[in-house]
């Protein structure tokens, strides 16, 4: 996981990275962790559960 986060931030120069506000950096890392957690949970769902999830997300 830490390697993924490191790779995502490689697009910044060290100066750009150091200039990122701590709260902004925390928010970015939190977002990455949430996306990975959701992706991990979705891989464990059955086809029926995925349909229910999709319907809930779409508001059906």
Buried (B, 14 or more C-beta within 10 A) or exposed (E): EEEEBEEEBEEEEEEEEEEEEEEEEEEBBEEBEEEEEEEEEEEEEEEEEEEEBEEEEEEE
